[in-house]
């Protein structure tokens, strides 16, 4: 997903809560007097962390995406670790020109009792000072852990999605292990800081375990870390499978559209091929092209406009099955550029779970992972032709192969494998400490 920090809480979250009201649920994280910490205990409150097993550990997550934004890999993984671990999820939203100093707020994630979300925001006039941002990030989090969460995050695992956080936190939190879940090649995204590559190199060198969300990412990152593993995205098959149920009603936003409906959901950013989308709409005025998702890093007035091309904005995760119920086929019209070189789209399996055919451009990981199921196009004409064929006659064999793949790739099964790697690394580091 896109690297640039979210500018304001204007989206709907996984649980359909309107996040325009969510700042009312955050509490200000006021400064706390640090009591001092030692590895394995919190000094000053008398509480000592006694880990019951290799699977008994708290997790501090550093993420470039907000918890309440588009629901994808970080939220899917972390929400499934939630029942077994205390989790602090740290997110940073875009800078505010009206702030004089950094602001921190926290709250519990809805329906996730073990997850605390700490939201940081910085004044615009200090945002470009990387050393200052690192110091303040670390200070705020350390004070927060010495205050409201005292004793709950001793010897944590630090779980990074954001390489830019490495200098602020790596080696600074008394951590027992460092995990890097590399979901995208963030350095190639529009708006990525120029020092991203340097900081990611530091994170790869320090990490005890590295996971990658794509096969090409694995080939790239495994050269810098020997304990690197490829785990692509999973899928909530039952959730998206609602689109196949007779009792699921088509979403009201799709009902007025002329059939057939060629649909997309996801972020609308620099990774999409807008010329292709316009050509698709022009190919047949009787087709409706429905584009669902938040617009990020592209100007809304630059999007192509056609009578049969519908930009419907973001909808909550819970509504996606009803939206897909109105799709006749699903689209992945990605541009082939540096921002898509390493992507492994979460939506591929989600589309398959709806029982629709999927048409995609020739993104490398889509070709290697889903080539026998997704119709791959190597140019606009071929993309349009694949759509024309799918509208005329669906490929039931491809759909059945997709449903089989969905059944083999639940988020739960992937998280169980991730945890085994983490526990193995914990045992290894524990043995190494005893040997010293």
VMD Tcl script that draws the C-alpha trace (Angstrom):
set ca {
  {0.00 0.00 0.00}
  {0.99 3.58 -0.47}
  {3.73 4.92 1.76}
  {2.64 8.52 2.28}
  {1.14 9.10 5.74}
  {-2.61 9.51 5.89}
  {-3.41 13.19 6.15}
  {-6.57 12.95 8.23}
  {-8.84 10.27 9.69}
  {-11.46 10.38 6.95}
  {-11.96 6.69 6.20}
  {-14.16 3.89 7.43}
  {-12.59 1.04 9.29}
  {-12.95 -2.74 9.26}
  {-15.77 -2.61 11.77}
  {-17.81 0.07 9.94}
  {-17.07 2.75 12.52}
  {-16.97 6.24 11.04}
  {-13.42 7.36 11.73}
  {-14.40 11.00 11.33}
  {-15.66 10.58 14.89}
  {-12.82 8.41 16.09}
  {-10.59 11.19 17.39}
  {-13.20 11.46 20.14}
  {-12.23 7.92 21.14}
  {-8.52 8.69 21.37}
  {-7.10 9.80 24.71}
  {-4.24 12.26 24.87}
  {-1.00 10.57 25.84}
  {0.33 13.15 28.28}
  {4.01 13.13 29.27}
  {4.89 10.63 31.97}
  {7.83 10.60 34.35}
  {10.03 7.72 33.26}
  {10.75 5.29 36.08}
  {13.64 3.68 34.23}
  {13.63 0.22 32.68}
  {15.79 -2.83 32.65}
  {15.59 -5.78 30.31}
  {12.86 -8.13 31.52}
  {11.35 -5.88 34.18}
  {9.72 -2.51 34.66}
  {11.53 -0.69 37.44}
  {9.43 1.50 39.70}
  {6.10 -0.33 39.51}
  {7.32 -3.63 40.90}
  {5.94 -5.64 37.98}
  {8.19 -8.27 36.48}
  {7.55 -9.90 33.11}
  {7.48 -13.68 33.48}
  {7.22 -15.24 30.07}
  {5.39 -18.56 30.25}
  {6.65 -19.92 26.94}
  {8.27 -19.03 23.63}
  {4.82 -18.03 22.40}
  {4.12 -15.66 25.31}
  {5.33 -12.25 24.15}
  {3.99 -8.72 23.61}
  {4.40 -7.04 20.22}
  {5.11 -3.42 19.29}
  {4.12 -2.74 15.67}
  {5.55 0.16 13.66}
  {3.34 0.72 10.62}
  {3.22 3.27 7.80}
  {-0.53 2.60 7.42}
  {-3.26 3.62 9.84}
  {-5.24 0.88 11.54}
  {-8.52 2.39 10.34}
  {-7.49 2.83 6.72}
  {-7.86 0.23 3.96}
  {-7.97 -3.16 5.70}
  {-5.09 -5.25 4.39}
  {-1.99 -7.25 5.30}
  {-0.90 -5.46 8.54}
  {-4.40 -5.42 10.01}
  {-5.14 -8.98 8.89}
  {-1.96 -10.32 10.50}
  {-2.02 -8.23 13.66}
  {-5.72 -8.81 14.38}
  {-5.03 -12.56 14.29}
  {-2.08 -12.24 16.65}
  {-4.31 -10.20 18.98}
  {-5.97 -13.07 20.91}
  {-2.59 -14.43 22.06}
  {-0.48 -11.30 22.48}
  {-0.66 -7.79 23.88}
  {-0.07 -5.46 20.92}
  {0.83 -1.78 20.66}
  {0.15 -0.54 17.12}
  {1.99 2.73 16.41}
  {0.81 4.83 13.47}
  {1.86 8.29 12.31}
  {-0.50 10.52 10.35}
  {0.56 13.40 8.13}
  {2.01 16.57 9.68}
  {-0.23 19.45 10.78}
  {0.79 23.08 10.10}
  {-1.20 24.19 13.16}
  {0.76 22.07 15.64}
  {3.52 23.64 17.73}
  {4.71 20.30 19.12}
  {4.07 16.59 18.51}
  {0.72 15.16 19.59}
  {0.02 11.60 20.72}
  {-3.36 9.94 21.25}
  {-4.29 6.38 22.08}
  {-7.32 4.09 22.17}
  {-8.26 0.44 22.08}
  {-8.99 -1.07 18.66}
  {-12.69 -1.87 18.26}
  {-13.42 -5.53 19.08}
  {-9.67 -6.14 19.58}
  {-9.18 -6.02 23.37}
  {-5.43 -6.68 23.29}
  {-4.60 -4.01 20.70}
  {-3.78 -0.45 21.75}
  {-3.44 2.07 18.91}
  {-1.05 4.96 19.51}
  {-1.40 7.71 16.93}
  {1.39 10.26 16.49}
  {1.31 13.54 14.59}
  {4.05 16.12 14.11}
  {4.11 19.84 13.33}
  {4.79 20.54 9.66}
  {7.72 22.83 10.45}
  {9.64 19.95 12.09}
  {8.55 17.11 9.79}
  {11.56 17.34 7.47}
  {14.01 17.06 10.40}
  {14.49 13.30 10.49}
  {16.67 13.28 13.61}
  {14.08 15.29 15.53}
  {11.22 13.03 14.39}
  {13.20 9.93 15.43}
  {13.98 11.36 18.88}
  {10.42 12.47 19.51}
  {8.90 9.22 18.29}
  {11.12 7.28 20.67}
  {10.56 9.64 23.60}
  {6.76 9.58 23.26}
  {6.56 5.81 22.96}
  {8.96 5.17 25.83}
  {7.02 7.55 28.08}
  {3.75 5.94 27.06}
  {5.11 2.48 27.91}
  {6.27 3.80 31.28}
  {2.81 5.27 31.92}
  {-0.54 3.77 30.86}
  {1.02 0.53 29.60}
  {3.62 0.10 32.33}
  {4.73 -3.50 32.74}
  {2.76 -4.76 29.74}
  {5.49 -4.55 27.07}
  {8.65 -5.83 28.72}
  {10.96 -7.69 26.32}
  {8.62 -7.13 23.36}
  {8.98 -8.24 19.81}
  {9.31 -5.21 17.55}
  {7.39 -5.84 14.35}
  {8.22 -3.39 11.57}
  {6.23 -2.53 8.46}
  {7.81 0.92 8.23}
  {11.60 0.90 7.66}
  {11.68 4.62 8.43}
  {11.04 3.79 12.11}
  {14.19 1.69 12.50}
  {16.50 4.43 13.84}
  {13.96 5.63 16.37}
  {13.21 2.23 17.88}
  {15.60 -0.59 16.94}
  {17.66 -1.56 19.97}
  {15.86 1.05 22.10}
  {12.86 -0.83 23.51}
  {14.49 -3.75 25.34}
  {13.20 -6.00 22.59}
  {13.76 -9.73 22.51}
  {13.41 -9.98 18.72}
  {13.04 -7.85 15.60}
  {10.65 -8.84 12.80}
  {10.38 -7.08 9.44}
  {7.27 -7.86 7.40}
  {8.08 -6.35 4.01}
  {4.74 -5.98 2.26}
  {5.87 -3.67 -0.57}
  {8.94 -2.07 -2.10}
  {8.09 1.21 -0.39}
  {11.11 3.06 -1.75}
  {9.53 2.94 -5.22}
  {6.26 4.52 -4.15}
  {5.45 8.13 -4.87}
  {6.31 10.32 -1.88}
  {8.77 7.85 -0.32}
  {11.56 9.57 1.67}
  {14.92 9.52 -0.12}
  {16.57 7.76 2.84}
  {14.13 4.84 2.70}
  {16.61 2.47 1.03}
  {19.34 3.24 3.57}
  {17.02 2.68 6.52}
  {15.61 -0.51 5.06}
  {19.15 -1.83 4.67}
  {19.67 -1.18 8.39}
  {16.44 -2.98 9.22}
  {17.29 -5.99 7.04}
  {20.71 -6.25 8.71}
  {19.20 -6.07 12.20}
  {16.05 -8.20 11.76}
  {15.98 -11.67 13.30}
  {13.16 -12.73 10.96}
  {12.04 -11.22 7.63}
  {8.76 -11.97 5.87}
  {7.92 -10.76 2.37}
  {4.53 -10.35 0.77}
  {5.68 -11.18 -2.75}
  {7.93 -13.64 -4.51}
  {9.98 -10.90 -6.19}
  {10.33 -9.19 -2.82}
  {11.67 -12.46 -1.39}
  {14.21 -12.74 -4.19}
  {15.33 -9.17 -3.45}
  {15.37 -9.17 0.37}
  {16.68 -12.70 0.98}
  {20.06 -11.56 -0.39}
  {20.39 -9.37 2.74}
  {18.96 -11.62 5.44}
  {19.41 -15.38 5.80}
  {16.20 -15.86 7.79}
  {13.83 -14.53 5.10}
  {10.54 -16.22 4.17}
  {7.95 -15.58 1.47}
  {4.36 -15.53 2.66}
  {1.94 -13.91 0.30}
  {-1.38 -12.51 1.32}
  {-4.19 -14.60 2.71}
  {-7.93 -14.15 2.40}
  {-11.05 -14.14 4.53}
  {-12.83 -16.64 2.33}
  {-16.06 -16.66 4.30}
  {-16.29 -12.85 4.26}
  {-15.82 -12.41 0.51}
  {-17.73 -15.61 -0.16}
  {-20.87 -13.74 0.88}
  {-20.86 -12.35 -2.67}
  {-21.77 -15.87 -3.88}
  {-24.75 -16.24 -1.54}
  {-28.25 -15.87 -2.91}
  {-29.27 -13.98 0.22}
  {-26.66 -11.23 -0.18}
  {-28.19 -8.11 -1.64}
  {-26.35 -6.04 -4.24}
  {-25.05 -2.83 -2.68}
  {-27.26 0.19 -3.35}
  {-24.38 1.98 -5.11}
  {-24.25 -0.76 -7.75}
  {-27.97 -1.20 -8.38}
  {-28.35 1.79 -10.77}
  {-25.42 0.73 -12.98}
  {-26.00 -0.83 -16.36}
  {-24.97 -4.47 -16.60}
  {-22.41 -5.87 -17.04}
  {-20.41 -4.21 -14.27}
  {-16.61 -4.44 -14.45}
  {-15.44 -3.69 -10.94}
  {-12.35 -2.73 -8.96}
  {-11.86 -2.08 -5.26}
  {-8.66 -0.83 -3.65}
  {-6.57 2.29 -3.38}
  {-6.72 4.60 -6.39}
  {-3.16 5.86 -6.71}
  {-0.11 5.97 -8.98}
  {-0.15 2.21 -9.45}
  {-3.24 2.18 -11.69}
  {-3.16 2.54 -15.48}
  {-5.61 5.38 -16.09}
  {-5.25 5.27 -19.87}
  {-6.23 1.60 -19.76}
  {-9.24 2.36 -17.55}
  {-10.39 5.06 -19.98}
  {-9.92 2.72 -22.97}
  {-11.89 0.03 -21.17}
  {-14.81 2.39 -20.65}
  {-14.59 3.53 -24.28}
  {-14.50 -0.04 -25.61}
  {-18.20 -0.57 -24.94}
  {-20.55 2.18 -23.74}
  {-22.91 -0.53 -22.47}
  {-20.34 -1.68 -19.91}
  {-20.23 -0.02 -16.50}
  {-16.76 0.35 -14.99}
  {-17.01 0.76 -11.20}
  {-13.92 2.01 -9.33}
  {-14.21 1.78 -5.54}
  {-11.58 3.11 -3.16}
  {-9.88 6.18 -1.70}
  {-7.94 8.49 -4.03}
  {-4.36 8.97 -2.87}
  {-1.40 10.81 -4.42}
  {-3.29 11.54 -7.64}
  {-5.51 14.54 -8.19}
  {-9.20 13.61 -8.35}
  {-9.75 16.03 -11.23}
  {-7.09 14.18 -13.24}
  {-9.07 10.92 -13.24}
  {-10.61 10.03 -16.63}
  {-14.30 10.82 -16.92}
  {-16.80 8.86 -18.97}
  {-20.57 8.37 -18.68}
  {-20.04 4.68 -17.93}
  {-17.00 5.12 -15.65}
  {-17.98 5.50 -12.01}
  {-15.59 6.66 -9.25}
  {-17.52 5.63 -6.16}
  {-15.04 6.47 -3.38}
  {-14.07 4.37 -0.40}
  {-16.42 1.90 1.21}
  {-15.86 -0.03 4.44}
  {-14.43 -3.53 4.35}
  {-17.72 -4.95 5.64}
  {-19.54 -3.71 2.52}
  {-17.15 -5.19 -0.05}
  {-19.04 -8.51 -0.49}
  {-22.27 -6.65 -1.33}
  {-20.36 -4.47 -3.78}
  {-18.73 -7.49 -5.40}
  {-22.16 -9.11 -5.63}
  {-22.88 -6.40 -8.20}
  {-19.69 -7.09 -10.18}
  {-19.83 -9.33 -13.24}
  {-16.04 -9.56 -13.30}
  {-13.17 -8.11 -11.28}
  {-10.37 -5.87 -12.51}
  {-6.72 -5.36 -11.62}
  {-5.77 -2.60 -14.11}
  {-2.30 -1.92 -12.73}
  {0.25 0.14 -14.57}
  {3.54 -1.61 -15.21}
  {5.94 0.79 -13.54}
  {8.42 0.81 -10.66}
  {5.66 1.18 -8.06}
  {4.09 -2.13 -9.18}
  {7.31 -4.07 -9.84}
  {7.12 -5.93 -6.51}
  {3.42 -5.87 -5.60}
  {1.41 -8.98 -4.78}
  {-2.15 -7.59 -4.62}
  {-4.21 -8.64 -1.61}
  {-7.33 -8.27 -3.71}
  {-6.46 -11.16 -6.06}
  {-7.57 -13.86 -3.60}
  {-10.40 -11.68 -2.33}
  {-11.74 -11.39 -5.88}
  {-11.44 -15.16 -6.34}
  {-13.47 -15.76 -3.18}
  {-16.38 -13.83 -4.72}
  {-16.64 -16.41 -7.53}
  {-15.91 -13.85 -10.26}
  {-13.37 -14.00 -13.04}
  {-10.37 -11.74 -12.62}
  {-8.65 -9.76 -15.38}
  {-5.20 -8.29 -14.68}
  {-2.29 -6.62 -16.36}
  {0.97 -8.58 -16.34}
  {2.24 -7.69 -12.86}
  {5.12 -10.08 -12.14}
  {3.77 -11.65 -8.94}
  {0.25 -11.94 -10.37}
  {1.67 -13.86 -13.33}
  {3.78 -16.18 -11.15}
  {1.25 -16.74 -8.36}
  {-2.10 -16.69 -10.15}
  {-1.37 -17.18 -13.84}
  {-3.51 -20.30 -14.10}
  {-6.54 -18.55 -12.65}
  {-6.36 -14.83 -13.46}
  {-6.60 -13.77 -17.11}
  {-3.34 -11.93 -17.79}
  {-3.26 -9.16 -20.40}
  {-0.07 -7.76 -21.92}
  {-1.57 -4.67 -23.42}
  {-4.81 -2.63 -23.47}
  {-6.28 -4.50 -26.45}
  {-5.72 -7.87 -24.79}
  {-7.15 -6.59 -21.50}
  {-10.31 -5.41 -23.25}
  {-10.58 -8.68 -25.17}
  {-10.27 -10.72 -21.96}
  {-13.08 -8.64 -20.48}
  {-15.21 -9.14 -23.58}
  {-14.74 -12.91 -23.47}
  {-15.45 -13.10 -19.72}
  {-18.65 -11.08 -20.12}
  {-19.85 -13.35 -22.92}
  {-19.01 -16.64 -21.20}
  {-17.53 -17.14 -17.77}
  {-14.68 -19.58 -17.31}
  {-16.05 -21.90 -14.62}
  {-12.84 -23.92 -14.45}
  {-10.79 -20.82 -13.65}
  {-13.34 -19.78 -11.03}
  {-13.24 -23.23 -9.38}
  {-9.42 -23.18 -9.36}
  {-9.60 -19.78 -7.70}
  {-11.99 -21.01 -5.02}
  {-9.68 -23.94 -4.32}
  {-6.74 -21.55 -3.89}
  {-8.85 -19.44 -1.53}
  {-9.42 -22.50 0.65}
  {-5.68 -23.10 0.87}
  {-4.70 -19.55 1.83}
  {-6.55 -18.41 4.92}
  {-5.01 -15.62 6.97}
  {-5.16 -17.95 9.98}
  {-2.97 -20.58 8.33}
  {-0.39 -17.99 7.27}
  {-0.25 -16.36 10.72}
  {0.29 -19.78 12.32}
  {3.34 -20.28 10.08}
  {4.66 -16.81 10.87}
  {4.39 -17.48 14.59}
  {6.40 -20.69 14.25}
  {9.26 -18.77 12.62}
  {9.10 -16.15 15.38}
  {9.15 -18.77 18.13}
  {12.10 -20.54 16.49}
  {13.99 -17.25 16.37}
  {13.14 -16.56 20.03}
  {14.50 -19.95 21.06}
  {17.63 -19.35 19.01}
  {18.31 -15.92 20.49}
  {17.58 -17.28 23.96}
  {20.11 -20.06 23.47}
  {22.69 -17.59 22.19}
  {22.27 -15.40 25.28}
  {22.75 -18.40 27.60}
  {25.93 -19.28 25.73}
  {27.44 -15.85 26.34}
}
mol new
graphics top color blue
foreach p $ca { graphics top sphere $p radius 0.5 }
foreach p [lrange $ca 0 end-1] q [lrange $ca 1 end] { graphics top cylinder $p $q radius 0.2 }
display resetview
